Amino acid sequence: MNKGKNKGSKNGSSVLCIFVIALLAFTGFSNNFARTTGDAASAPPIGGYYVYMGHLHNHTSVSDGTGSPSDAYAYARDVARMDFFGVADHANAITPSQWNALQSVAHSYNQDGVFVAFWGFEWSSSTKYGHVTIINTSNYCADSNPDTDTFDELCAWISAHNGIAFFNHPGREDGTGEEFNHFNRAPVDQFVGMELWNKDNGFAVYYYNDGYDRSDNGLGYYDEALSRRWRIGASGSGDD
């Protein structure tokens, strides 16, 4: 679920997002989750914001998911009746032609005022710097590229490419004690969210934890980031 500023329009540039992404992926939907009433823009505002339903961390057969990007967007828009949806396959598996095709498919499913189709990728530094979802950049990068193989280099890339980024499943890839540099670097404004639930793991794993720092009175990953001035909202993902 996403709270967009109360303007009644849905597009990638005008919606002020406080991201709380619904735990629903296109491969896991049943008809029980499909929307059956009017779109979110016509619903009463909550705290001055309209509520939009969507999901941004999704995989397809381009990497470790199933189905094509077109299948994913079609299901999200026409069956699940989401307001927005994004595909973010693992960058190491994406070819330049697949990246170009993804953008074309996203544009073809986008409907102003009805459905926002985001495209993106997941920078996946497993066991070292962590996984990050990045959306709506003109290009993509991978940790296998020597110019973007550290978290600091990724942050510089995101800033240079005007991307919007999310910390994925914090703590899962901290094998060398360097995941996200434990937030000990200057915050990057383009980071807007952190997953507090992922797949079958919820708050018990990603919020109620002792974080990276054992000397801060038990702050979890999310609160550690906030205490270091990362301005991020809460998000979640089926990661399917």
Residue, then its C-alpha position, 0 to 999 in steps of 0.5 A: m500500500n502506498k500513500g500518495k499526496n491528495k491530488g487524485s492523480k496517479n503518475g510517477s512524478s506527481v505522487l508523493c510517496i510514503f511507501v508501505i508496499a502491499l505484501l502481494a506479488f503477481t505469482g501469489f495472488s488469488n481472486n480474494f485479493a483482486r480489487t473489486t471496487g473503484d480505484a484508490a483515487s475515489a476513496p476517502p483520504i486517510g490523514g490527508y493522503y489517498v491510498y494506492m495499492g501496488h508492489l515494486h519488488n517483483h521478479t520474472s523469468v528474466s532472473d529467478g521468477t516465473g512468467s514474462p514482464s508482460d505477464a506480470y504487468a497484465y496480472a497486476r493491472d487487470v486481475a489484481r487491479m493494482d494502482f501501480f506495479g514494478v518489475a525489478d529483476h536481478a541486475n546480474a541476469i539482465t541483458p541490455s536488450q532485456w532492459n530496453a524491452l522492459q521499459s517498452v513493456a512498462h510504457s505499454y501497460n502504463q495508463d495515466g490516471v489508472f495504472v502506473a507501470f514502473w520498471g527497475f532492477e535489483w542490485s544484488s551483492s549477496t553476502k556482502y553489501g546487500h540487495v537494493t531495488i532501484i526504479n525508473t532509471s534510464n540504465y541499470c547497473a550490477d555489482s559485477n561491474p567494477d564501477t558499481d561493486t561497492f555500496d558507496e559506488l552504488c549510492a553515487w550511481i543512484s544519485a547520478h541517475n536520479g533513481i529511487a531506491f529501497f533497502n531489501h531484506p536487511g540483515r540477510e546478506d551481512g556475511t562480511g559485516e558490510e551490508f549497506n555499510h551498516f548505514n555509516r555513510a552520508p545518507v542518500d536522498q534517493f533511498v526512500g524505503m526499507e523492507l520490514w517484511n519480505k516473503d514469509n518473514g515479517f516484523a519479527v525478522y526485519y523490524y524486531n531485531d538487534g540491528y547491526d550495532r550491538s551498542d545502541n540499546g537494541l535498535g533494529y535495522y530500520d531504526e538504526a537507519l533513521s537514527r543515522r538520518w536516512r529518510i526512509g519509509a516502511s515497505g514490504s515485498g513478496d520478492d517473487 
